[in-house]
Amino acid sequence: MNNGNIKRTYKDSLFRMIFREKKELLSLYNAINGSDYADPELLEVNTIEDVLYMGIKNDISFLISDYLNLYEVQSTWNPNMPLRGVFYFSQLYQGYVAEHEWDLYGSRLLTLPTPKYIVFFNGTKEIGERMEVRLSDAFFGHGSDAPALECTATYLNINYGHNQELMSQCKKLREYSFLIDRIRKELALNRTLKDAVDAAVQYCISHKILDKFLRKHRTEVTDMILTGYADQLHWKSEKKISYQEGLGVGIQIVIKLFRAQNMPEEEILAQVMKEFSVDKETAEHYMEL
């Protein structure tokens, strides 16, 4: 399978695509905050696009009322989201100050919108419905002293069947969650990746789940998901290869050490099999190198 460009966040891109319309984004905001804003134009979208450290971009950020909202989607567990949040918010506040042409060195206190940071998690790791992860969790040596800097990321589990009250308040989020879940179920039937995606998309269309969106963007969505899954498989493959290479180096070093101690070959073979949990054929292969 052609892996294409490395892009392991297919779900994140699909999420952005679904909620790029202000109407849908406002519905999501209302569902999370228990608010009832009706005018989508109250939203001022200021999503960062490819300007941060290592080319990182944020999924969705926007202003509404007195709040600066940052929404991120994660399909793999990442405890470093608060640190990423610091980078994101720093850029967002810099843009906010520049837009208002404020003087950072003046005597007047600059009033800023309050930050809200939500991480939507739809990975396979088991987590609760809602949890908070703080930047200070990563600090060492501060003891009981309050850190000078803090950033709190609120994780919401959006795997299908979780946070049902939230899902009931935002139809698009519920349908997005269902589509991701359907793809996983199709893959569990040992379908090929393309067949699984096609079947999941067709199922959703026929059951009126994101049907208008999928009819309009079916090719784009399918390509997006296929590319993302292919890159995930590529990443796992590269990780496995790196592990195997590291294992081989480690075995060879141990063999040399044992031989330097004049240990009998049969004992070396037994030790390698035991210490590295490899079969006899693999151990003999490295002993012959």
Secondary structure, DSSP 4 states (H G I P E B T S, - for coil): ----S----HHHHHHHHHT-SHHHHHHHHHHHHT-----GGG-EE----S-SGGG---SEEEEETTEEEEEEEESS--TTHHHHHHHHHHHHHHHHHHHTT--TTSSSPPP-PEEEEEEEE-SSS---SEEEEEGGGG--S-TTSPPS---EEEEEE-STTSSHHHHHH-HHHHHHHHHHHHHHHHHHTT--HHHHHHHHHHHHHHTTSSHHHHHHHHHHHHHHHHHHHHHHHHHHHHHHHHHHHHHHHHHHHHHHHHHHTT--HHHHHHHHHHHHT--HHHHHHHHT-
